[in-house]
Amino acid sequence: SQAGFPDVQYATAACVYVNGEYFGSYWLVSDFDREYFERKYGEYDGTFVILGDGEVEKRTEDDELQSYVDAYNTLYAELAAKDLTIETNYRQVEQFLDVENYLQYMAIENYVGNMDWPSNNLRVYRYVAGESGYLENSVFDGRYRMLLFDADYGFELLFYHDTVGCLVSEMTLDKIMNDKSPLFAALMRREDCRKYFVSYTLDLMNGVMSAENVAEQVDELHESRREELSRTLSVEGLVGGLLLDEGQASMETVEWNVERIKAFAEHRPQYVLQDIAETFDYSSEYRLKVTCSGMADSVRVNSIYCKELEGTYLGEVPVVITPLPGPNAEFAGFKVNDNYIIEEKTLTLTGDDVLNGTVQVELLTKEKEKPELYIASLSAA
């Protein structure tokens, strides 16, 4: 959800008792049901149809969903086989699904290296209108969108691998494009879709999937259930199964996997960049450093909202920086590489702005002529 992807499962740690008997600690995970959609998007008089399992072929045992499955499978095959560089063909894809939502989803799954996907664990949903009809360019417009769930085989969390490094270095784009996702491959022949996918991937790498942020989030989650999980593992016979060898149900295994996730986040960027270079021939790496002159100012770098940012980007893929001046401040310009000031309110960086492998950007603001009252927070006594 930190990445701005709308439909994800939320989880919280919980311990379970049945008739007073302790059954251990678990992750309590939200489901994609009517209550979820109403809480997320408000009341509606239609219905949301959810289809799974793989990307290319949906399957169902529900007779009421069979017509949707058949229609999806037929249209997916037709669109994936077309030349999507032809605009009329691409417009058909845009009517079928939310393309940006799809590309964001593919970027996330690819980045975390989910090896139990996309032939499995891939669900889409669409709204089927009631009396109120459809609402264009919203979740109620009838197009398919993606549900992000069951990515537990990402971040190298495969029990039968013994060492860190066996998945973090895998070049995953080739497998997706040439084997498991023909629609994605067809979209990647379009420059706009290709650059959107890469741009969002770089935002993940420099933002929510950065080593620092992943470590912070994982430590917070782990700490939320550490003591209760230790208790669970101490009860003989409560934890086990096909994915755990004898003796693996221990806090040592848990701690090892926590560090494994952190190691994946630390090393994944270099291989993602290599994969992008080999697949799309985007290889002009540079370091981008963005700062703000005012303490209350912030910026949006592509999809990342921040007060400052330092990360790796590619000269072939534009970076768009939008100013977000603080209270009682107004935009005055961008200083680029300490050499010149740009007064346009949206700054687009390209490879031409790179100087000695870096681009430095500072947001400049000035005080408003007529200050306004600003309330930062309220608290009850």
Secondary structure as UniProt FT lines:
FT   TURN            2..3
FT   STRAND          11..18
FT   TURN            19..20
FT   STRAND          21..29
FT   HELIX           34..41
FT   STRAND          47..53
FT   STRAND          58..59
FT   HELIX           63..65
FT   HELIX           66..80
FT   TURN            84..85
FT   HELIX           87..96
FT   HELIX           99..112
FT   STRAND          123..128
FT   TURN            131..132
FT   TURN            136..137
FT   TURN            139..140
FT   STRAND          144..148
FT   TURN            152..153
FT   TURN            155..156
FT   TURN            159..160
FT   TURN            164..169
FT   HELIX           172..175
FT   HELIX           176..180
FT   HELIX           182..187
FT   TURN            188..189
FT   HELIX           191..206
FT   TURN            207..209
FT   HELIX           211..234
FT   TURN            236..237
FT   TURN            242..243
FT   TURN            246..247
FT   HELIX           251..280
FT   STRAND          285..292
FT   TURN            295..296
FT   STRAND          298..301
FT   TURN            302..303
FT   STRAND          304..306
FT   STRAND          309..314
FT   TURN            315..316
FT   STRAND          319..324
FT   TURN            327..328
FT   STRAND          329..336
FT   TURN            337..339
FT   STRAND          340..342
FT   STRAND          347..349
FT   HELIX           351..353
FT   TURN            356..357
FT   STRAND          358..367
//
